[in-house]
Amino acid sequence: MRTLGNTLYITTPDAYLSLDGENVVIQKGGSELRRIPLHNLDGIVAFGYTGASPTLMGACAEHGVALTFLTMHGRFLARVCGTEQGNVLLRKEQYRVSDSEEKSTAIAKSMITGKLFNSRWVIERAVRDYAMRLDTVKLKRASGFIAESVKRLQTAETLDEIRGIEGEAATCYFSVLDDLILQQKEQFFFRNRNRRPPTDNFNALISFVYTLLAHDTASALETVGLDPYVGFLHRDRPGRISLALDLMEEFRPVLADRFVLTLINTRQVNGNGFVQKENGAVWMDDVTRKKILVAWQKKKQDTIKHPMLGEKMEWGLVPYSQALLLARYLRGDLDAYPPFLWK
């Protein structure tokens, strides 16, 4: 199993990244701020319009270090891609499967099964841990609806059917997400999912974390030799990492949503770290962004026993393990793609 490395987050917009020997050097105004050995990194995520030398970009591509550029608010700008990893035959099979409605439906069904199963258990875990503070009847009703959706999903025969079932279950899940916010209710609340731009603190926070998760998932797919831009449920769209969005569906509830709820309920973030612009858009400030990045790195280092593989691993390796299972399925080593099911 792969070893979990570190992700370097650059939040200073006027910084410049270069390579000196085997070290990533961070400079600002001609002064060196820090240097980090490149071999210790799995990825580099630069926020703002940070510059990077061609030498560093080439080294990242050569060593499989994902280098991603985002705006200060987490919107994707670009990724540096080098020589493609893995067997070309694997990618050709991925493209063939993506072109097949029937085969794409089988994989998408497994991935959305994982998403709905995990959504249900986020609710069930909250009922177990905070029964005295929650409307358990309401939450149990939502859990039951999602459980029935999982059953209906197994008989779906088209991608549109899957999207319909997933959409209804997601609406049900989001209808009780606000109940799981137990602290700072005046500053953090969830009425509906909104983005581009987010218009409340909770949506700004969760959109940012989804961006981090998408980066990690795309990197995992590239590591095992799959093309993160060619998906099965999310169809082809120029510039969209469709397969990463497919795969991360399984992790959204259990990894991203629970992480955001923990940040709020343990008061690691507060409403003072968010600013509403004149157009209604809500952005987080630099201090809050850095707090989230530190907490995200710590979360990825927490260990879990993989439900199928039976191995103990860090949360940060779960996207990689699922990408590996997907690659094995596409190669014909597995009869079906096994989704990540958490309890």
C-alpha positions in Angstrom: 0.0 0.0 0.0 1.2 3.5 -0.8 2.6 5.7 2.0 0.7 8.9 2.7 2.8 11.9 1.9 2.2 15.6 2.6 0.5 18.3 0.6 2.1 21.7 0.5 -0.5 24.5 0.5 0.7 28.0 -0.6 -1.7 30.7 0.5 0.5 33.8 -0.1 -0.6 35.1 -3.5 2.6 36.9 -4.4 4.9 34.0 -3.6 7.1 32.3 -6.2 8.0 28.6 -6.2 11.2 27.3 -7.6 13.5 24.3 -7.4 16.9 24.2 -5.9 18.5 20.8 -6.0 15.8 18.5 -4.6 14.0 21.2 -2.6 11.0 23.3 -3.3 11.9 26.9 -2.5 9.2 29.5 -1.5 10.2 33.1 -2.2 8.5 36.4 -1.7 10.0 39.8 -2.7 13.3 38.2 -3.4 13.6 36.7 0.0 13.5 33.0 0.7 10.7 32.0 3.1 11.0 28.3 3.3 12.3 25.2 1.5 10.8 21.7 1.6 12.3 18.5 0.2 10.3 17.5 -2.9 10.4 13.8 -2.1 8.4 14.5 1.0 5.4 15.8 -1.0 2.4 14.1 -2.7 1.1 17.4 -3.9 1.4 21.2 -4.1 -1.7 23.4 -4.1 -1.1 27.1 -4.8 -3.9 29.6 -4.0 -4.0 32.9 -5.8 -1.7 33.7 -8.7 1.5 32.2 -7.3 4.2 31.8 -9.8 6.2 28.6 -10.4 9.4 28.0 -12.3 9.3 25.6 -15.3 12.0 23.6 -13.6 9.8 22.9 -10.6 6.8 22.1 -12.8 8.9 19.6 -14.7 10.2 18.0 -11.5 6.7 17.7 -10.1 5.5 16.0 -13.3 8.5 13.7 -13.3 8.1 12.6 -9.7 4.3 12.4 -9.7 3.8 15.4 -7.4 0.4 16.9 -8.2 0.8 20.7 -8.8 -2.6 22.5 -8.8 -3.3 26.2 -9.1 -6.5 27.6 -7.5 -7.9 31.1 -7.0 -7.8 32.5 -3.4 -11.4 31.3 -3.1 -10.7 27.8 -4.2 -11.8 27.9 -7.8 -9.8 25.6 -10.1 -7.3 27.3 -12.5 -4.9 24.7 -13.8 -3.0 21.4 -13.1 0.4 20.5 -14.2 0.4 17.1 -16.0 3.5 15.2 -17.0 4.0 11.8 -18.6 0.9 9.8 -18.0 1.2 7.1 -15.4 0.3 3.4 -15.8 -0.4 1.1 -18.7 -1.9 2.7 -21.8 -4.1 -0.4 -22.1 -5.8 0.5 -18.8 -6.7 4.0 -20.1 -7.9 2.6 -23.4 -10.2 0.3 -21.5 -11.4 3.2 -19.3 -12.3 5.1 -22.5 -14.2 2.1 -23.9 -16.2 1.7 -20.7 -17.0 5.4 -20.6 -18.4 5.2 -24.2 -20.7 2.3 -23.1 -23.9 3.4 -21.4 -24.4 -0.1 -19.9 -20.9 -0.4 -18.5 -20.8 3.2 -17.2 -24.2 2.6 -15.5 -22.8 -0.4 -13.6 -19.8 1.6 -12.2 -21.9 4.7 -11.5 -24.4 2.6 -9.6 -21.7 1.3 -7.3 -20.3 4.7 -6.7 -23.7 6.3 -5.9 -24.5 3.3 -3.7 -21.4 4.2 -1.7 -22.5 7.9 -1.5 -26.0 7.1 -0.3 -24.9 4.4 2.1 -22.4 6.8 3.6 -24.9 9.7 3.7 -27.3 7.5 5.7 -24.6 6.5 8.2 -23.6 10.1 8.7 -27.2 10.6 9.9 -27.3 7.4 11.9 -24.0 8.2 13.7 -25.3 11.7 14.6 -28.5 10.0 16.1 -26.4 7.6 18.1 -24.0 10.3 19.4 -26.4 13.2 20.0 -29.8 11.6 20.5 -30.7 14.1 23.3 -30.0 17.1 21.2 -31.6 16.1 17.9 -35.0 15.4 16.5 -34.4 11.7 16.1 -37.8 11.0 14.5 -37.0 13.4 11.7 -33.5 12.0 11.2 -34.6 8.4 11.3 -37.2 9.2 8.7 -34.5 10.7 6.4 -32.3 7.7 7.0 -35.1 5.3 6.1 -35.8 7.2 2.8 -32.1 7.0 1.9 -32.0 3.3 2.7 -35.0 2.8 0.4 -33.2 4.8 -2.3 -30.2 2.4 -2.1 -32.6 -0.5 -2.8 -34.2 1.3 -5.7 -30.7 2.2 -7.1 -29.9 -1.5 -7.6 -32.6 -1.9 -10.2 -31.7 1.3 -12.1 -30.8 0.6 -15.7 -29.7 3.9 -17.1 -27.5 6.9 -16.0 -30.6 9.1 -15.9 -32.4 6.8 -13.5 -29.3 6.8 -11.3 -29.2 10.6 -11.4 -32.9 10.8 -10.5 -32.6 8.5 -7.5 -29.4 10.2 -6.3 -31.0 13.6 -6.6 -34.0 12.7 -4.5 -31.8 11.1 -1.8 -29.5 14.1 -1.8 -32.5 16.4 -1.3 -33.5 14.3 1.7 -30.0 14.3 3.1 -29.6 18.0 2.7 -33.0 18.6 4.4 -31.5 17.4 7.7 -27.9 18.6 7.3 -28.7 21.8 9.2 -29.9 19.7 12.1 -26.3 18.3 12.5 -24.9 21.8 13.0 -25.0 21.9 16.8 -23.0 25.0 17.6 -22.8 28.6 16.2 -26.2 28.3 14.6 -26.5 32.0 14.0 -23.3 32.0 12.0 -23.5 28.7 10.3 -26.7 27.3 8.8 -27.7 25.2 5.8 -30.8 26.1 3.8 -29.8 24.7 0.4 -26.8 24.0 -1.6 -25.5 27.1 -3.4 -22.2 27.8 -5.0 -20.4 29.8 -7.8 -20.5 31.8 -5.6 -21.6 30.5 -2.2 -23.9 32.9 -0.4 -23.6 31.7 3.2 -20.8 30.6 5.5 -21.6 26.9 5.5 -21.7 26.7 1.7 -18.4 28.7 1.4 -16.8 26.3 3.8 -18.1 23.1 2.3 -17.3 24.2 -1.3 -13.7 24.9 -0.3 -13.3 21.4 1.3 -14.9 19.7 -1.8 -12.2 21.4 -3.8 -9.5 20.0 -1.6 -11.1 16.5 -1.8 -11.4 16.8 -5.6 -7.6 17.6 -5.8 -6.7 14.6 -3.7 -9.0 12.3 -5.7 -7.7 13.4 -9.1 -4.2 12.8 -7.9 -5.1 9.3 -6.7 -6.5 8.5 -10.1 -3.5 9.7 -11.9 -1.2 7.7 -9.6 -2.9 4.4 -10.5 -2.9 5.2 -14.2 -6.4 6.4 -14.8 -7.5 9.6 -16.6 -9.3 11.8 -14.1 -11.0 13.7 -16.9 -13.0 10.8 -18.4 -15.9 9.7 -16.1 -18.8 7.4 -16.1 -21.6 9.3 -14.3 -20.2 12.8 -14.9 -19.9 12.9 -18.7 -17.2 14.5 -20.7 -16.8 18.3 -20.5 -13.7 20.2 -21.4 -11.6 21.0 -18.4 -13.7 19.0 -15.9 -12.2 16.2 -13.9 -15.2 14.0 -14.4 -13.9 10.7 -13.0 -12.6 12.5 -9.9 -16.0 13.9 -9.4 -17.5 10.4 -9.8 -15.2 8.8 -7.3 -15.4 11.5 -4.7 -19.2 11.1 -4.5 -18.5 8.2 -2.1 -16.3 10.4 0.2 -18.4 13.6 0.2 -20.6 12.7 3.2 -18.2 10.8 5.4 -15.0 12.7 4.8 -15.9 16.2 3.6 -19.3 16.9 5.2 -18.4 15.3 8.6 -15.1 17.3 8.6 -16.9 20.6 8.0 -19.5 19.8 10.8 -16.6 19.0 13.1 -14.9 22.3 12.3 -18.1 24.2 13.2 -19.2 22.1 16.2 -15.8 22.2 17.9 -15.5 25.9 17.1 -12.3 25.5 15.1 -13.7 28.1 12.8 -16.2 30.9 13.4 -18.3 33.4 11.5 -15.8 36.2 11.9 -13.6 34.4 9.3 -16.1 35.0 6.5 -16.9 38.1 4.6 -20.0 38.8 2.4 -19.4 40.9 -0.7 -21.8 43.4 -2.3 -23.0 40.8 -4.8 -23.9 38.4 -1.9 -21.0 36.1 -2.4 -19.3 34.9 0.8 -15.6 34.3 1.0 -13.3 33.2 3.8 -10.3 35.2 5.0 -6.7 34.0 5.0 -6.6 33.1 8.6 -9.6 30.8 8.3 -8.3 29.2 5.1 -5.0 28.3 6.8 -6.9 26.8 9.8 -8.9 24.6 7.5 -5.8 23.5 5.6 -4.0 22.5 8.8 -7.1 20.7 10.1 -7.5 18.9 6.7 -3.9 17.6 6.8 -4.5 16.3 10.3 -7.8 14.7 9.3 -6.1 12.8 6.4 -3.6 11.4 8.9 -6.3 9.8 11.1 -6.5 6.0 10.6 -9.4 3.8 9.5 -9.8 0.1 8.7 -10.8 -0.2 5.1 -14.1 -2.1 5.0 -13.2 -4.3 2.0 -9.4 -4.5 2.1 -9.3 -5.1 5.9 -6.2 -2.9 6.1 -5.6 0.0 8.5 -4.8 3.1 6.5 -4.9 6.9 6.8 -8.0 8.6 5.6 -5.8 10.4 3.1 -5.2 7.1 1.4 -8.8 6.1 1.0 -9.2 7.9 -2.4 -6.1 6.1 -3.6 -7.3 2.7 -2.4 -10.6 3.2 -4.3 -8.8 4.3 -7.4 -6.7 1.2 -7.2 -9.8 -1.0 -6.9 -11.4 0.8 -9.9 -8.3 0.1 -11.9 -8.3 -3.5 -11.0 -12.0 -3.8 -12.0 -11.2 -2.2 -15.4 -8.3 -4.6 -15.9 -10.7 -7.5 -15.3 -9.2 -8.6 -11.9 -12.5 -7.9 -10.1 -16.0 -8.8 -11.1 -17.4 -5.5 -10.0 -16.2 -2.2 -8.6 -16.6 -2.3 -4.8 -17.6 1.2 -3.3 -16.3 2.5 0.0 -18.9 1.8 2.6 -18.4 3.4 6.0 -20.2 3.0 9.3 
